[in-house]
Amino acid sequence: MANARDSDELSRFFSICQDMLCIAGTDGRFRRLNPAWTRIVGWSEEELRAVPYIDFVHPDDKDRTIREASAIAAGHLTVSFENRYRCRDGSYRWLQWTSVLFTEDQQIYATARDVTALKTAEMALREAHDEASRATHAKNEFLSRMSHDLRTPLNAIMGFAQVLQLDELTKEQADSLGHIVRGGRHLLQLINEVLDIARIEAGRLSLSLEPVALKDVVPEAVALIGPLAEQREIAIELGNLGELAVLADRQRLTQILLNLLANAVKYNRHRGRVTVSARLANAGMVSIAIADTGVGIPADKLALLFKPFERLGAEQSEVEGTGLGLALSKGLAEAMHGSIVAESVVDTGSSFRLELPNCDVAALRIRDGQGVGSAMPETAGVVVYIEDNNSNLRLMERLLTRRPGVELVHAPDGPHGLSLVRDRRPDLVLLDLHLPGMPGEEVLRQIWEDPATRKIPVAVLSADATPAQQRHLLAAGAIAYLTKPFDIGEVLRLVDRNLTKSGRETAGVGAASGVES
């Protein structure tokens, strides 16, 4: 009686279980199945037992299933094996198996669970991830291409203008050149800000967070804005910064301060006032406040303040601007785990409060500043310039007339450039990246792979200003990466470092000059 009752209980449990239970022989056929099979795949028990179970398995899963069945027959336990089973309506369901062989009766006891919904969600998530990756890749390609295509013509405009400024000019000529250079710098600033905002949105902004003392960066930013303030007779009052320090990227912090200070001066009243102060705020933050005595911003427009290209009507005025500075500053602050808040009263003025994480002054690292040195004497040697753009070549030729001892040898494409490097063994190679015949990166790689040319310094001069590309090329062996439009003084310093005896001894110092953070 007890055995009969136990058998009835097991049969009842077998029947009501929501998972798919089955007993199969080592011959590949089902012996017994519970009703959950019919409910899930649609086949009756008789239909499922009539043919080998492999006939119901998706064609792409058959080989795996046969191997798994062989392993089970050999005594191995199966846990979480997945395959697809054909349903009566022709669709397939994903099943997840746990199976074991009982040697006493040589039968396989298994349970399967329908995981189709889970697999569908996983595939949807994978497709979404792949789509996001493709979108990110496309955006990165766009940023790289836009950076290159905009900077290349601007390099010729600003480069030749700077070279002409070195000559003796009439007052009218100097004034005209000044307008060209200022316009070029304004356009370059716009390009940089657009690219920075795009990098922030793509999560690709490269930051180097470190302890920064406010007394080291705030007075420096105020000094840089000083000439603009003097033109409009704006007084800048700098409060006591004490020993306050923040955890931030020094260059990006300076960039934010310059944006906020420039706005406070440009949109101020004539002979107005700007005050800069700092204090320790709540929640471990340092607050830097920049207040002005300008006309103020209406409350209904404050929400638009940090939107890209939004100038709140100032585009109709004589005040120059792109409408990107505040949007970029807010993005940079948030990327450094901080924030920017604006408050304003019409006819009274505005105040911008930058908050960044507080940092213990004891953690500050002393940084050695590198000034802009004058040209090193007796610069002489051979420079191979691999560049396909004629305007850039003419600019380099004009620029190196300032170094009479330097011989400039030009190659218009990658293969010719590599051949020149091997034949001439120059003192320095200036390399563009987008070259016909062979990409600049491949030229750099082959120079490094050849023991005869490996020690020749190679500097990249490219319009591709993306930080990832810069880091990649520096890691690949470039001694420097200068972005177009490049500063002619920076190019001359690069040449001087590598074509004088004293320069070669310290050529590794400042190798990453021109690399954006």
MARLOSE-505011 format. One record per residue: x, y, z of N, C-alpha, C in turn; residue in three letters. Coordinates in steps of 0.1 Angstrom, whole numbers, plus 2048, in hexadecimal, padded with zeros to 3 digits. Layout:
BEGIN
XYZXYZXYZALA...
//
This chain:
BEGIN
8087F480080080080080980D800MET81380C80881C81880982281A7FCALA8278107F582D8127E88248177DEASN8178127DE80D8177D580A8267D7ALA80982A7E58078387E88128407E3ARG81E83C7E682A8447E182A8457D2ASP82683B7CB82683B7BD81B8457B8SER8108457BF80584F7BB80A85D7BEASP8108607C981586D7CC81F8727C2GLU8298697BE83386D7B482C8707A6LEU8228677A381C86A796814877796SER80E87A7A28068867A38108927A2ARG81B8917A982589C7A882A89D79APHE82D89279383289278582889977CPHE81B89777F81189D77680E8AC778SER80F8B078580C8BE7878188C8786ILE8248C27858308CB78582F8D4779CYS8328E177A8328EA77083E8EA767GLN8498E476C8558E27648538D575BASP85A8D47518598C97478628BD74CMET85B8B37518628A775786189C74CLEU86C89474C86C88974287687E746CYS87387274187C86774387F862735ILE88C86073289085C72489A851725ALA89A84971B8A483E71A8B1842714GLY8BB83A7158C883D70F8C783B700THR8BC8366FB8BA8346EC8B58416E6ASP8B384C6ED8AF8586E88A085B6E6GLY8988536EE8898556ED8848576FBARG87985F6FB87286270886B85570CPHE86B85371986384871F85684E726ARG85885972C84C85F73384E86E734ARG84387573284388473383888973BLEU83989474282E89974A8268A3741ASN8198A77458118AF73D8178BD739PRO8208C17418268CF73E82C8CF730ALA8308C472B8368C371D82B8C7713TRP8208C17148158C470B8118D370CTHR8108D871880C8E671A8178F0714ARG8238EC71482E8F67108318F4701ILE8338E86FC8378E66EE82B8E26E5VAL8208DD6EB8148DA6E38138CC6DFGLY81E8C46DF81D8B66DB8178AE6E6TRP8108A36E280B89A6EC8168916F1SER81488A6FC81E8817018218766F7GLU8168716F08188666E782086B6DBGLU81E8776D682687D6CB83487F6CFGLU8378836DB8458856DF84C8786E1LEU84586D6E484B8606E784D8596DAARG84685D6CF8458556C38528566BBALA85A8606BC8678626B58728666BEVAL87E8646BA88A8686C28898776C6PRO88C87A6D288A8886D68938926CFTYR89E88D6C88A78966C189F89C6B5ILE8948956B088D89A6A58868A86A8ASP8848AA6B587D8B76B98878C26BCPHE8948BF6BB89E8C96BF8A18D16B2VAL8A38DE6B58A68E86AA8B38E36A3HIS8B38E46958BF8DF68E8CC8E4692PRO8CC8F16968D98F769B8DE8F26A8ASP8D48EB6B08D88E66BD8DA8D76BEASP8D88D06B38D88C26B38E68BC6B7LYS8F08C16B18FE8BC6B49018BD6C3ASP8FE8C96C89018CB6D78F88C26DFARG8EC8C06DB8E38B76E38E78A96E3THR8EC8A46D78F18966D68FD8946DFILE90689E6DF91289D6E790E89D6F6ARG9058A66FA9008A67088FA89970CGLU8F28937038EB8867068F687B708ALA90087C70090B87270291287370FSER91488071391A88272091287D72CALA90487F72A8FB87B7358FB86C736ILE8FB86572A8FC85672A908851730ALA91385972F920855735920858744ALA91685D74A91585F75891786E75DGLY91887775391A88575790D88C75AHIS90D89576490189C7689008A975FLEU8F48AB7598F28B77518EA8C275ATHR8EF8CE75A8E98D97618E98E5758VAL8DD8EB7558DC8F774E8E08F673FSER8DE8EA7398E08E872B8D48EE724PHE8D68F67198CB8FC7128CA8F8703GLU8BE8F66FF8BC8F36F08AE8F76EDASN8AB8F76E089E8FB6DB8968EF6D6ARG8898EF6DB8808E46D78758E96CETYR8728E16C38678E56BA85A8E36C0ARG8518EC6BF8438EB6C483A8E66B8CYS82E8E36BC8248DE6B28228E96A7ARG8228F66AB81E9006A282A904699ASP8368FD69B84190069384B90A699GLY8489106A48519196AB85A9116B4SER8649186BA86E9116C286D9176D0TYR86F90F6DA8709146E887E9106EDARG88491A6F58919176FC88E90F708TRP89590470A8938FC7168A18FB71DLEU8A08FB72B8AC8FA7338AB8ED73BGLN8B68E57398B58D773E8BE8D474ATRP8B98CB7538C18C575D8BE8B675CTHR8C88AE75A8C68A07568D089775DSER8CC88A7618D58817678D2873763VAL8DC86A7628D985C75F8D985476CLEU8CE84C76D8CE8427788D3835772PHE8DE8307778E48247718DC817774THR8D481777F8CC80B7828C2807777GLU8BC8117718B280E7668B6814759ASP8C381A7588C882074C8BE829745GLN8B883174E8AF83C7498B384974DGLN8B08537458B48617488A886874DILE8AA86E75989F8767608A388575ETYR89988C75889D89A7558918A3758ALA8958B075A88B8BB75B88F8C6752THR8858CC74B8888D774287F8E3746ALA8848EE74487D8FB74787D90373BARG87190973887091272D87691F730ASP88192372988892F72C88893871FVAL87D93671787C93E70A87C94D70DTHR87395171787295F71A87F96571EALA88795E72789496372B89E964720LEU89E95A7178A795A70C8A3966702LYS8969687008929736F88979806FDTHR89598270B89A98E7118A9990710ALA8B09857128BF9857108C3989702GLU8BC9836F88C09876EA8BC9956E7MET8B199A6ED8AD9A86EB8B89B16F1ALA8BC9AD6FD8C69B57048D39B56FCLEU8D79AA6F78E39A96EF8E39B16E3ARG8D79B06DC8D59B86D08D69C76D3GLU8D09CB6DE8D09D96E28DE9DD6E5ALA8E69D56EC8F49D86EF8FC9D96E2HIS8FA9CF6D99019D06CC8FD9DD6C5ASP8F19E06C58EC9ED6BE8F39F96C4GLU8F39F96D28FAA046D9909A056D6ALA90F9F96D591D9F96D191F9FE6C3SER9169FA6BA9189FF6AC915A0E6ACARG90CA136B3909A216B4915A296B9ALA91BA236C4927A296CA932A2A6C0THR934A1E6B993FA1E6B093DA286A5HIS930A296A092DA33695930A4169AALA92CA446A792EA516AC93DA546AELYS945A4A6B2953A4C6B3959A4F6A6ASN955A4769C95AA4A68E956A58689GLU94AA5C68C946A6A68994EA7468FPHE951A7269D959A7C6A4967A7D69ELEU96DA7169B97AA7169597AA78688SER970A7567F970A7A67296EA89672ARG964A8E67B961A9C67C96DAA4681MET973A9E68B97FAA569098AAA7686SER98CA9C67E996A9D673992AA6668HIS986AA5664982AAD658981ABC65BASP97EAC066897DACE66C98AAD466FLEU992ACC67699FAD167A9A9AD266FARG9A9ACA6649B3ACA65A9B3AD8653THR9A7ADD64D9A8AEB6479ABAF6651PRO9A7AF465D9A9AFE6689B8AFF66BLEU9BFAF366A9CDAF366C9D5AFD663ASN9D1AFC6569D7B0564C9D4B1464FALA9C8B176529C3B246559CBB2A661ILE9CBB2366C9D1B286789E0B28677MET9E5B1D6719F4B1B6709FBB26668GLY9F5B2965C9FBB336549FAB4165APHE9EEB436619ECB506679F7B52672ALA9F9B4767AA03B49685A11B4B67FGLNA14B44674A21B4666DA23B54669VALA18B5A663A19B6865EA1BB71669LEUA15B6E675A16B77681A25B78685GLNA2DB6E681A3BB6F685A43B7967DLEUA3DB7D672A44B86669A41B9566DASPA49B9E667A46BAC66AA3ABB1661GLUA30BB6668A24BB9661A20BC8663LEUA18BCD65AA12BDA65DA07BD9667THRA03BE466D9F9BE36779ECBDD671LYS9E9BE16659DCBDC65F9DDBCD65CGLU9E9BC86589EBBBA6569EABB2663GLN9F1BB766D9F1BB167A9E2BB0680ALA9DBBBB67D9CDBBB6829C5BB067BASP9C6BAF66E9BFBA66669C2B9766ASER9CFB9566C9D4B886709CEB8467ELEU9CEB8E6869C8B8C6949BAB87693GLY9B2B8D68A9A4B896889A3B7B683HIS9ACB7767A9ACB696759B0B5F680ILE9BAB626889BEB596939B3B5869DVAL9ADB646A19A2B636AB996B5B6A5ARG993B5E699988B5669398BB47692GLY997B4468F99BB3668F99AB2F69CGLY99FB376A699FB316B4990B2F6B9ARG988B396B597AB386B8973B2B6B2HIS977B296A5971B1D69F977B106A5LEU984B116A898AB056AF984B026BCLEU981B0D6C497AB0B6D196CB046CFGLN965B096C4958B036C1959AF46BELEU963AF16B6965AE36B2969ADB6BFILE971AE06C7975AD86D3969AD66DCASN961AE16DE956AE06E794BAD66E2GLU949AD66D593FACD6CF944ABE6D1VAL951ABC6CF957AAF6D0957AAA6DFLEU95AAB46E8959AB06F694BAAD6FBASP941AB46F6933AB16FA930AA36F5ILE934AA06E8931A936E2938A886EAALA944A8B6EF94BA806F7944A7E704ARG940A8970A939A8771792CA7F715ILE924A8270B918A7B70891BA6C705GLU926A696FE92AA5C6FB931A54706ALA933A5B71193AA5571D949A5371AGLY94FA5A71195CA5870C966A63711ARG962A6C71A96AA7771E975A71727LEU981A7472498DA6F72C990A7A736SER990A76743993A7F74E99EA79757LEU9A6A8275C9B1A7E7669AEA85773SER9A7A7E77C9A3A857889AEA84792LEU9B1A8F7989BCA907A29B9A9C7ABGLU9C0A9C7B79BEAA87C09C3AB57BAPRO9BBABF7BA9BFACC7B49BCAD77BEVAL9C6ADF7C29C4AEA7CB9BEAF67C4ALA9B3AFB7C99ADB077C39B6B137C1LEU9BFB147CA9C8B207CA9D2B1F7BELYS9D3B127B89DBB107AC9D4B1379FASP9C7B1079F9C0B117929B7B1E791VAL9B0B2279C9A7B2D79B9AEB3A797VAL9B9B3E79E9C0B4A79A9C5B4A78CPRO9C9B3E7889CEB3D77A9C3B3F770GLU9B7B3A7729ACB3C76A9A8B4B76AALA9A8B517769A5B607779AFB6876FVAL9BBB6476F9C6B6C7689C4B6B759ALA9BFB5F7549BDB5D7469B1B65741LEU9A7B6774A99CB6F74699FB7E748ILE9A9B8174F9ADB8F7529ACB99746GLY9B3B9673B9B2B9F7309A4BA272BPRO99CB9872A98EB9A726986BA3730LEU989BA173D982BA9747987BB8746ALA994BBA743999BC7742993BCF736GLU991BC872C98ABCE72097DBD4724GLN975BCD72C968BD2730968BD973DARG974BDB743975BE175096DBDA75BGLU96EBCD75B967BC4764971BC176FILE96EBC377C976BC0787974BB178BALA97EBA978D97DB9C792982B9B7A0ILE97AB977A997EB967B797FB877BBGLU98BB847BF98EB767C298FB747D2LEU986B6C7D7985B6A7E5990B617EAGLY991B5F7F799BB567FD998B477FAASN9A1B417F499FB337F09A4B297FALEU9ACB2E8049B1B2680E9B9B1A809GLY9B6B0F8109BDB0280C9B3AF8806GLU9A8AFE80099EAF57FA9A4AEE7EELEU9A0AE27EC9A4ADA7E1999AD17DCALA999ACD7CF98EAC57CA995AB97C2VAL98DAAF7C1991AA37B898BAA67AALEU994AA97A1990AAD79499BAAB789ALA997AAB77D9A0AAC7729A5ABB771ASP9B2ABD7739B6ACB7749B3AD3767ARG9B5ACD75B9B3AD474F9A4AD774DGLN99CACD75098DACF74E988AD9759ARG98DAD9765989AE376F98CAF176ALEU998AF376599CB0075F992B04754THR98FAFA74C986AFD740978B02746GLN973AFB750966B00756967B0E75BILE972B10763974B1D769975B2875FLEU97CB2575497DB2F749970B32743LEU968B2874195BB2A73B952B33744ASN952B2F750949B3775A94EB4575BLEU95BB4775C960B5475E95EB5D751LEU960B5774695EB5E739950B63738ALA946B5A73B938B5E73B935B69745ASN93BB68751939B7275B93EB80756ALA949B8074E94EB8D749946B9173DVAL944B8873493DB8C72792FB91729LYS928B8B73291AB8F734917B98740TYR922B9E744922BA874F91FBB674AASN91CBBF75491ABCD750928BD374EARG929BDE747935BE5745939BEA753HIS946BE875794CBEB764944BE476FARG940BD876C93ABCF776944BC877EGLY940BBD785948BB678F945BA778EARG950BA078F94FB91790956B8D79DVAL94FB857A5955B807B2957B717B1THR962B6C7B5965B5E7B5968B5A7C4VAL961B507C9963B4B7D6962B3C7D7SER966B367E2965B287E4963B257F2ALA95CB1A7F595AB15803958B06803ARG959B0180F956AF3810947AF1812LEU941AE9809932AE880992FADB810ALA922AD781091EACB816921ABF80EASN920AB3814921AA680E92FAA5807ALA939AAA80D947AA880994AAAF7FBGLY944ABA7F9946AC27EC94CACF7EFMET953AD47E5958AE27E5950AEA7DBVAL94CAF67DF944AFE7D794CB0A7D2SER94CB0C7C5953B187BF949B217B9ILE947B2D7BE93CB367B9942B417B1ALA93CB437A5940B4F79C934B5779AILE934B6379F928B6C79F92BB78797ALA922B7D78F924B8A787919B9478BASP91ABA0785911BAB78790ABAE77ATHR907BA4772901BA67658F2BA8766GLY8ECBA775A8DEBAA7598D5B9F75EVAL8DBB937618D4B887668CCB8075CGLY8C7B757608C0B6C7578B2B6975CILE8A7B6B75489AB69759898B5A75DPRO890B5976888EB4C76E889B41764ALA881B4575A87BB3C750885B37746ASP891B3E74689CB3A73C8A7B32743LYS8A7B317508B2B2A7578B3B1C753LEU8A7B167508A7B0874C8AEB0573FALA8AFB0F7368B5B0E7298C4B1172ALEU8C9B157358D7B1A7368E2B10732LEU8DFB037358EAAF97338E7AF1726PHE8DEAF671E8DCAEE7118E6AF3706LYS8EBAE96FF8F5AED6F48EFAF76EAPRO8F7B016E68F4B0B6DC8E9B156E1PHE8E5B146ED8DAB1D6F28E1B296F9GLU8DFB356F38E6B416F88DCB4B6FEARG8CFB476FF8C5B4F7068C4B5D700LEU8C5B5E6F38C3B6B6EC8D0B726EAGLY8DBB6E6F08E8B756EF8EEB756E1ALA8E8B6B6D98EDB6A6CB8EAB776C3GLU8E0B7F6C88DDB8B6C18E6B976C6GLN8EEB946D08F7B9F6D5904B9E6CFSER90DBA76D391BBA76CE924B9E6D6GLU91FB976E0927B8E6E8929B826E1VAL936B7E6DF93AB726D7937B666E0GLU933B5B6DA931B4E6E292BB436D9GLY92CB376DE927B2C6D691BB266DCTHR918B296E990DB226F0910B146F4GLY91DB116F4921B036F8929B03705LEU92EB0E70A937B0F716930B09722GLY924B0E72591DB0A731919AFB730LEU914AF7725910AE972391CAE0725ALA928AE471F934ADC721938ADC72FLEU938AE873693DAE9744934AE074DSER927AE074B91EAD7753922AC9751LYS924AC5744928AB7742935AB3748GLY93FABC74794CAB974D94BAB875CLEU943AC1762941AC177193BAB4775ALA931AAF76E92AAA3772933A9776FGLU93BA97765945A8C76294FA8B76EALA952A9677595BA96780953A9578DMET947A9078D93FA8D79993BA9A7A0HIS939AA5798935AB179E928AB7797GLY926AC479891AACA79291CAD9791SER914ADF789914AED787905AF2789ILE903AFC7918F6B027948F6B10791VAL8ECB1678B8EBB247878E0B2A78FALA8E2B377948D8B3F79A8D9B4D794GLU8CEB537928CEB6178C8C2B69790SER8C5B767918BBB807948BCB8B789VAL8B1B8D7828B1B977778B5BA577CVAL8BDBAB7758C2BB97788CCBB9784ASP8CFBAD7898D8BAD7958E5BA5791THR8E3B9978B8EFB917878ECB82788GLY8F6B7A7858F5B6C785901B6678DSER8FEB5A792908B5379A909B44796SER914B3F793916B3178F91EB2A79APHE919B1F79E920B187A9924B0A7A4ARG932B097A3938AFC79F93BAF47ACLEU936AE87AD939ADF7B9941AD37B4GLU94CAD07BB954AC47B8958ABD7C5LEU95BAB17C495FAA97D096BAAF7D8PRO969AB17E5974AB67ED980AAC7EDASN98CAB27EF997AA97EF9A1AAE7FACYS9A6AA58029AFAA980D9BBAAF807ASP9BFABB80D9CBAC28079D8AB9809VAL9D8AB08139E4AA88159E6A9E809ALA9DBA9C8019DCA937F69E1A997E9ALA9E3AA67EA9E7AAD7DE9F5AA97D9LEU9F6AA77CCA03AA47C6A09AB07C0ARGA16AB37C2A1CABE7BCA1FABB7AEILEA1BAC47A5A1DAC2797A27ACC792ARGA30AC778AA3AAD0784A35AD6777ASPA34AE3777A2FAE976BA39AEA760GLYA35AE9754A3EAE9748A3BAF6740GLNA44AFF741A42B0C73AA45B0A72BGLYA41B14723A44B14715A51B1A713VALA5BB1270FA68B1670DA6BB1D700GLYA75B246FFA79B2A6F2A80B206EASERA83B236DDA89B1A6D4A97B166D9ALAA9AB096D8AA8B046DBAB1B086D0METABEB0B6D4AC7B106CAACCB046C1PROAD2B076B6AD8AFD6ADACFAF26AAGLUAC3AF46A7ABAAE96A2ABEAE6694THRAC1AD9692AC6AD4685AC3AC6683ALAAC0AC1677ABDAB3674AB3AB2669GLYAAFAA5668AA5AA265DA98A9E663VALA8DAA465DA80AA1661A78A9B655VALA73A8F656A6AA8A64CA5CA8D650VALA55A93647A47A97649A3EA8F640TYRA36A86645A2DA7D63DA1FA8363EILEA1BA89633A0FA91633A0AA92624GLU9FDA906229F7A906159F0A9E612ASP9EFAA661C9E8AB361A9F2ABE616ASN9F1AC460A9FAACE6069FBADA60EASN9EFADF6149EFAEA61C9F7AE8629SER9F5ADC62F9FDAD963BA0CAD8638ASNA10AD362CA1EAD3628A23AE1626LEUA1CAEA61FA21AF761EA23AFE62BARGA19AFC634A1AB02642A27AFD649LEUA29AF0648A35AEA64FA42AF0649META42AF163CA4EAF7635A50B0563AGLUA46B0D63AA47B1B63FA4CB1B64DARGA46B13655A49B13664A58B0F666LEUA5DB0565FA6BB01662A75B0A65BLEUA71B14654A7BB1E650A80B2565CTHRA79B24667A7DB2A674A89B2267AARGA8BB16674A96B0D679A9FB0A66DARGAA8B13669AB0B1265DAB8B0565CPROABBAFF667AC3AF3667ABBAE6665GLYAAEAE7664AA5ADC663AA3AD9654VALAA5ACD64FAA1AC9642A94AC1642GLUA8AAC763BA7DAC063BA7CAB862ELEUA79AAB630A77AA2625A68A9D625VALA62A9E61AA53A9B61AA50A8E613HISA46A87618A41A7B611A31A7D611ALAA2BA7B605A1DA7D604A14A72608PROA1AA6660BA12A5B60FA1AA51618ASPA13A4761DA19A3E627A25A36621GLYA24A2F616A2FA27611A3BA3060EPROA39A3C608A45A44605A4BA49612HISA43A4C61CA48A51629A50A46630GLYA4BA3A62FA53A2F636A60A2D62FLEUA60A2E621A6CA2C61AA76A3761DSERA71A4461EA7AA4F622A80A4D630LEUA78A49639A7DA47647A88A3C647VALA87A3263FA91A2763FA9EA2C638ARGA9CA3462DAA8A39626AAFA4462DASPAA8A4E632AAEA5A637AB1A59646ARGAABA5064EAACA4F65CAACA5D663ARGAA0A64662A9FA72666AA0A73675PROAA1A7F67AAA2A82688A94A8368EASPA8AA85685A7CA8668AA72A8367FLEUA68A7B682A5DA79678A50A8067CVALA4AA88674A3DA8E676A33A8766ELEUA29A80674A21A7766DA12A7A66ELEUA0CA7C6639FDA7D6629F7A6F663ASP9EBA6D6679E5A606689DDA5C65CLEU9D5A656569CDA6264A9D5A6463EHIS9DBA596399E4A5A62E9E0A50623LEU9E3A546169E0A4A60B9EBA3F60BPRO9E7A346079F1A296059F3A21612GLY9F4A2761D9F7A2062A9F3A2A635MET9EAA2563E9E7A2E64A9F3A32652PRO9F2A3D6589FDA42661A00A3866CGLY9F6A326719F8A2967CA01A1D678GLU9FEA1866BA06A0D666A15A12664GLUA17A1E65FA24A2365EA2BA2366BVALA25A28675A2BA28683A2EA1A687LEUA25A10685A28A03689A349FD682ARGA359FF675A419FA66DA4EA00671GLNA4DA0D675A59A14679A5EA0E686ILEA54A0B68FA58A0469CA5C9F669BTRPA579EF691A5B9E168FA699DF689GLUA6E9E9683A7B9E867CA869ED686ASPA8F9E468AA999E8694AA19F468FPROAA39F6682AABA0067CAA4A0E67EALAA97A0F67FA90A1B680A89A1D68DTHRA89A13696A81A146A2A84A206ABARGA91A246ABA94A2F6B4A91A3D6AELYSA8DA3E6A2A89A4B69CA7CA506A2ILEA7CA5C6A8A70A616AEA66A646A4PROA59A606A6A4EA6369EA43A6B6A5VALA40A766A0A35A7E6A6A29A7F69CALAA1EA7C6A2A11A7D69AA0CA8B699VALA09A9068DA02A9D68C9F5A9A684LEU9EAA9A68C9DEA956869D2A9E68ASER9C8A9E6819BCAA56849B2A9D68CALA9B5A9068E9ADA876979B0A8A6A5ASP9A7A926AC9AAA966BA9A4A8E6C4ALA99FA826C1998A796CB9A3A746D4THR9A0A756E29AAA706EC9AEA626EAPRO9A4A596E79A7A4B6E59B1A486DAALA9B0A506CF9BAA4E6C59C7A536C9GLN9C8A5E6D09D4A646D59DBA5A6DEGLN9D4A546E89DAA4A6F19DFA3E6EAARG9D7A3A6E09DBA2E6D89E8A306D0HIS9E9A3C6CA9F6A3E6C2A02A416CBLEUA00A476D7A0BA496E0A0FA3B6E5LEUA06A326E8A09A256EDA10A1D6E2ALAA0DA206D5A13A196CAA21A1E6C7ALAA26A286CEA34A2D6CCA36A3B6C8GLYA2BA426C5A2DA516C2A33A586CEALAA3CA616CCA41A696D7A39A756DAILEA30A796D1A27A846D3A1BA836CAALAA10A896CEA04A8A6C59FFA986C5TYRA01A9F6BB9FDAAD6BA9F0AAE6B1LEU9E6AB46B59DAAB56AE9D9AC26A6THR9D4AC069A9D2ACB6919C5AD2694LYS9C4AE06939CFAE96909D9AEA69BPRO9E5AE76989F0AE76A39F5AF56A5PHE9FBAF66B1A01B036B5A0FB036AFASPA13B0D6A7A20B0C6A0A2CB0C6ABILEA29B136B6A34B126C0A36B046C6GLYA2BAFD6C7A2CAEF6CBA34AE66C1GLUA31AE86B5A38AE16AAA47AE46ABVALA4AAF16ACA59AF56ADA5FAEF6B9LEUA58AEF6C4A5EAE96D0A61ADA6CEARGA58AD36C7A59AC56C5A65AC36BCLEUA67ACB6B2A73ACA6A9A80ACD6B1VALA7FAD76B9A8BADB6C1A8FAD06CAASPA85ACA6D1A88ABF6DAA90AB36D4ARGA8CAB16C7A92AA56C1A9DAA76B7ASNAA0AB46B4AABAB76ABAB6ABF6B1LEUAB7ABF6BEAC3AC56C5AC8ABB6CETHRAD5ABC6D2ADBAB36DBAD4AB36E9LYSAD2ABF6EEACCAC06FBABDABC6FBSERAB7ABF6EFAA9ABB6EDAA7AAC6EDGLYAB0AA56E6AAFA976E5AB1A906F2ARGAB9A966FBABBA90708AAFA90710GLUAA5A9970DA99A9A715A8DA9970CTHRA8FA92701A83A926F7A77A8A6FCALAA79A82706A6EA7B70CA65A84714GLYA6AA8F719A62A98722A58A9F71AVALA4BA9E71EA41AA5717A3DA9F70AGLYA3FA91709A3DA8A6FDA2EA8A6F9ALAA25A8B702A17A8B6FFA11A996FDALAA1AAA36FAA15AB06F8A0BAB06EDSERA00AB86EF9F6AB96E59EBAAF6E7GLY9ECAA56F09E2A9B6F39D7AA16FCVAL9CBAA06F79C0AA66FF9BCA9B70AGLU9B8AA17159B4A977209A6A9271CSER
//
